[in-house]
């Protein structure tokens, strides 16, 4: 080892790891840089550098450092880090090959990571095999069984997934998340449901159990028993609200900060035709309207549905971090990020966004982007991209509330919205969209889904410069179940409050 005399690389590596655990990235970077300079043959130092590079969303640099770590010292953890870098870079073939070379017989923590990466690399069969190997060698436990059920569900093997979850619930009946996971696997039927076992589990709980109420609401909804579904939904919501009270002050302060930094209407774009594809931002709540609207627009041959654009937000974060360093003000809050974003160069940001679009979108006129966080950065993006357009579909409040309650079971956290929180969120979102529309009236269309289909369709396609096709039969895109006006009294009442 060609280390400088007296330098304890192991101790410094421990300090780097401690700094990472404390989320003190600045200290970790400084120590790791010193470690790799003074002990360049110490493999764990390059391993830590690769981890830091991944945290900074630089997988290409991380891959080079992970390979250097392996060159210094053969290590399964470093090999697995190489797999993760390939995955983050979208190099699926290389990632799969490297993961398969490692085999099943890794230490349990690394084997779990390998299974997760195999799933991310679109190899659910291999991931399931890894989980089964762990169950055989380590013994059955709820965590492994739950992970295997997720993989089997993704593979479409719902009956096997349900059997695995049954086994997990037998081992740990007190883990409410397992009951909820099983309820969301599939649509229940009168011949196959868990109503009685869920009711029995709730009766035996001596503590609040909102997840069990949400699971029971899901199964009642599948059986079209709306009254029972809403009853359990509100029971769970009240229990959750008692456990985690919602504080609207953070959302309100964010709205005030946006108004402070982005208040003036944007200047009109030059009367020139945009060259190449332009972004079409779809902004809204996860109530189903965004996805339905995107599918409707993507029927046009000149519209490319990109979905959530993952490549640009890291670039935005890098530019914000650079601005923070120039101003010597850390980005510890949303308000600080908004203040920094107001100082960015819009032209450079717009060029970076257009450069990040995939080659498949080159022939399109509009590229649909549904990325999260665009609601608060919308003013910045529209100023940087003067030819871009944005659409905010606004469903009737009660419809949107019902749809949010019935979120896609595959998403994280379905059936767990508190009515008061939901009301403020809906109200705040609409206020924010109205603000952006005042600043960018030509670029942003707030589409009222409550108006007749023909009127809305004409406004929608005119906004994009296309002739309107016949109205969609799926209008208004958000279709709740049950008697909304009586099922959401808390929501509707809260909308009139500040």
N, C-alpha and C positions, 0 to 999 in steps of 0.2 A: 504494500500500500504506500503510495507516494503522498502521504499527508505531511503537512508542516509539523515540525517537532512540537510536542506538547499540546496539539490541538485535539480536543475530544469531540470527534464528529458525532458519536452516539448521543452525547449529552445535548449537543446543539440540535440534532434531529428531533430529540424529545421536546426541546423548547419550541421548535417549529410546529410539531404536532399539537402541543398545548395551545399555541396561538391560534391555530386553525379551529380547534375545538371551542375556543372563546370567540370565534369569528373576528379575530383581530388580523385581518388580511395584510395590512401594511407591515406589521411586525413580522408576520410569517414570511412575507416576500423578502424583507431585508435580511433576516436570518438565513433563509434558504439560499439566497444569492451568495452570502458570505460562505456558507457551508460548501457549496459546489465550487467556489473559487479555491478554497483552502484544502478541500478533500475531493478532488475531481474524480477519483477512482472509487468513491463510496456510493454504491448503488442506491441505498435508501434515500440519499440526498436528491438524486435525480428523480426518484419515484415521487418524493414530496413536491418537487418542482412541477412534475407532470400533473399532480392533483391540483396544484394552484392554478396552472394554466387552464385546466378544465373549469375550475370555479370562475375564471375570468373569461370563459367562453372562447377559448382559443385551442380547439382540439388538435389542429395541425401541429402547433408547438408542443402540445402535450404528448402527441404521438412520438415525436423525435426524442423527447426527454425520457419517455417510458422505454423506448428502444435502447437508449444509452444506459438506463438503469439495468436492463437485461444484459447488456454487453459487459457491465461491471460485475454483475452477480445474478445467476439464474434464480428466478423467484416466481412462484405461481401468481402472487398478487400483482407483480409487474406485468406478467403475461395477460392477466385479466384486464389490467389497465389499458393494454394495447387493444384488446377487444372493444373496450368502452370507447376508445378514441376512434376506432374504425366506425363504430356505430354512430357516434356524434357527427362524423364526417360524411355519413351516408354511404360509406364503403362497405355495403352489406356482405358482398362475396368474401372480402378479406376478413371481415369480422366473424362470419360464420366459420370459415376455415380455422381461424385461430382459436375460436371457442371449442370447436370439436376436437382439436388436437389436445386440449387440456383434459378432456375426459370427465367422467363423473366423480372420480375419487379424490376430490379436493377437501380440505377442511370445511366443516359445515358453513361457516360465514362466507367463505369464498364460493362454495357450491351454490348458496342462495343467490349471491351476486351473479354467478354464471347463468343461473336459470332466468333471472330478470333480464339479463342482456340478451339471451337467446330469444326471449319473447319480444324484446325491442327490435331484434334483428329479423322478426317475422318467421321464427322457427318454433311454433308452439309445440310441435311433436317432441322436439329435443328438450324444450323446457319442461314439458310434462314428464319426460323420462328422467330428467334430473331430480324433480320433486319426488317421483316414485322411488328413486334410488335412495334419497335422503330418508324417506319414510321407512324403507326397509332397513337401513343401517342405523338410523338415529331413533327409530320408533315413532309412532303416531303422535302428533301434537297439533293443536288447533291452528297454529300459524301456518304450518306446512300444508295442512288439509285445506285451509282457506285459499292459499296461493294456488294449489293444484286445482281447486274448483274454479278459480278465475280463468286458468288456462283452458280447462275443459270447456268452459262456457264460451270462450273465444273460438274454440274449435267446433262449436255447435253441438257438443255432446252434453246436452242439458240434463238428461236423465242421470248420466254418470256423475255430473257435477253436483246434482241434488243429493245423490247417495253419499258422496264425499262430505258434503255439508251436514248431512244427517249424522255422520260419524263424528264430525267436529263438535256438533251441538251436544252429543252424548258425552263427549269428553269435557266440555266446558259450557254447560247450559247457562252459566252466569254471564257469558260474553254476548251482549245484546247485538253486537255487529254481525255475528254469525247468523242470527235469526233474520236480520234485515237483508243480509247478502242472499240468503236462500229465498226470501220472498221476492227479490228482484230478478231472480234467474229467468223466469218465464211468466207468461200470463197464466194465472190460475184458472181452474175450471171447477164446476160443481162436483165433479168426480175426483178431483185431485187438488186439494188446497191444504192450508195449515191453520185455518181459523181457530179450531178448538185448541190446538197446542199453543198457539200464540196467546189466546185468552188465558189458558192455564198458566203460562209463564208470567204474564202480567199480574195475575192474581197472587202469585207466589213472591213477587218482588216486594221488598220492604224499603225500596228507594225509588226515586223517579226513574223512569225508563222510557224516555222519548223515542228512542230508536225502535223499541218494540211497538209502540203506538203507530209510528210511521209505517212499519212493516205490515201491521194489521190493516191500516188504512189502504195500503197498496193492494192487499189481497181482497178486501171488501170492494175496492174500485174495480178490480178485475172481474168480480162477480156482478158488477153493475148495481151494487147496494150503496148508492151515493150517500144516503143519510148516515149510515153506519161509518162509511169512509170519512166523511167530513167530521163526524163526532170524534173519531180517534185521531184524526189529523189535528184538530184543535186541542185535544188533550195533550198530545205530544208537543205541540207548539208552545202551549202554556208552560209545560214542564221545562222545555228548553229555554224559554225566555227567563224563567226563574233561575236556571243554572247559569246562563250567559246573557245578562241584560244587554240590550242593544243601546249604544250611545250614538246619537245622530250627530254629535258635535264635530266628529272628524269629517264626516261627509259634507256637512255645512261649511266647515272651514276650507275644505278643498274647493268647493264651489266659489267661495269668496275669493280665494287665491287665483282661481282661473279668471274670474271677472276683473281682478286687479291687474293681472299681467296681459290679458287678452281681451281688451274691451273695445278697441276701435275697429270699425268695419274694414275689411281688407280692401286694398285697392284693386280695381278691375284688372283682370289679365289682359295682356295685349291681344288685339284681334288677329291672332295668328292661329293656324291649324297646328295642333300638337303632332309631333312626329313620334311614331312608335306607340306601343300600348300605354295606356294611362290607368292609374288605379281607380277603382270604384270601392270606396269604403262602405261596408254595411255595419251600422252601429246600432246596438240595441240590447235588450234583455234576453236571457236564455229561455224564452217562452215559445220557441218554435218558429216564430215569424221570420227570423234571420235566415234559417236554413231553408224554409219554404220559398222565401223571396229569392235567395241565391239560386235555387233549383229552377225557379220560374225564369229568371234572367238568363241563366246559362243555356237555355234552349236556343238562344240567338247565336248564329255562327260566329259573330264577332265579339262574343263575350266569353272569357275564359274564367272558370271558377277555380281560383287558387286555394280558397279556404283560408285558414289561419296562416298568414305569411310569417314563418319562423325566422327568416334570415335577416329581417330588417331591425327588429326591436333590439337585438344585441348591439347593432351599429348605433342606434339611437342612444343606448345606455353608455356606449364608449364615448360618444361625442359629449354627452352630459357630464361624464366623469372628467373629460379633458377640460371642459368649461369650468367645472368645480375646482380643478387644480389651478387654473389660471386666476380664478377669483379667490383662491385660498379659502373656500367655504365648502365643507363637506355636505354631501347629499343625504342628510339624515331623515328627511321628511318629504312628503309629496309637495309641500309648499316650496321647499328648497329646489326640488327638481323642476317645478314650474318656473321658478325664478331663473334657473340656469337655462331652461329651454328658450326663454324669451331672448337670450343673448346669442343663440346659435345662428349660424349663417344659413338662411333658408335655401339659398341656391345650392350650396354644397350638400345640404341634407336631401334636397330633392334629387340631385344627381346620384347620391348614394342609394336612395330608394329605388330609382329606376334601374340602376345597375344590379340591384339584388333580385330583380324579377327573373324567373327561370326561362330558359330558351324556349320551352313549349308555349310561352305566352306571346312570342314575337309577332305572330300573325293576327292577334286579337286587337280590337280597338279599346276594350275595357277589360281590366283584370280585377275580379272580385276578391277583396281582402276582408276577412272577418276576424282579424286578430283582436285579442283582448287588449285592454289599455288604450285603444284608439279613442274612446270617449273623452278621456282627459287630454290626450295629445292631438285631438282633431284639428284644433285651430293652427297648431304648429305645422301639421302635415298639409293642410289645405293652403297655407301661406307658402310652404316650400314647393308645392305642386299645384300651380295655379290652374292647370288644365284638368286636375283630378275632380272627381265628383264623390259625393257621399249621400247615403240614403239612411234615414232613421225611421224604420217602420214603428208606428205607435198604435198598438191595439187598444181597444177599450180597456180601461183600467181593470175592471172586474174580470174580463177575459184573460188579460195578461196575468193577473194574480192567480187565477185558477190554473192556467197553463204552467206557471212556475211551480205551483204546488205539485203538479204532475210531471215533474222533470223526467227526462229520459233516464230509465233505471241504470244505464251504463255509465252515466255521469257520476261524479263524486257528489254525494250529499243530496240525493233526491228526497222529496217529502220532508223537508226539515226547515221550511221558512216560517219564521214568526210573522203573524199578520201585521203587527205594528212596524216591524223592520221592513217588511215587504212594501207596506204603504209608503214609508219614507223613501225607500229606494226608488220606487216607481215615480213618486213625486219629484225627487231630486234629479232623476235621470231626465225627465221631461223638461225640467227647468234648465238643465245643462244643454239639452238639445235646442231649446228656444234661444239660449244665449249664443250658441254657435251659429244658428241660422241668422241672427241679427248681424253677426260679424261676417258671415259668408253666404249672403242670400242667393247668389247665383250658383254656388257649388253644393250647398246642402239642401236636400229635400226632406222635410219632415212629413212622411207619408201617413196620413190618417187612414187606418184600416177600417174605420167605422163608416166611411163614405161608400157610396155605391161602387161596385166593381168596375164599371165602365169608366167612371170619372177618375178613380185612382189609377187604373191601368194607363189611361191617356197621360196623366201627369207623370207617371213613372217612366214611361218610354220617351216622352218628350224631354225629360231631364237628361236622357242619354243621347238625344238627337236621332232617335229611331222612330219609325212609324209603329204605332201600337198594334200588336196582334189581338186576337179575340181575348176577352177577359178570362182569367183562370177560373176553372170550376172549383178550385180549392179555396177561393176567396171566402172569408178574410184571413186565411192562413192560421188563425188561432181559434180552435174550437174546443171549449171546455165542456165538461159534463156536469150534470146536476143543476139545481136551482141556484144560480150564482148569487142573486140578490139576497137570498136568505142564508146561503152558505158562507158568505164572506161579510157578515155585518161588521166585524172588527176592522177589516180592511177598509171598507167603504167609509166607516165612521172616522177612521184615523186620517183619511185623505184631507179632511177639512182642518186638520190641526197642524201646527208648526212643529 
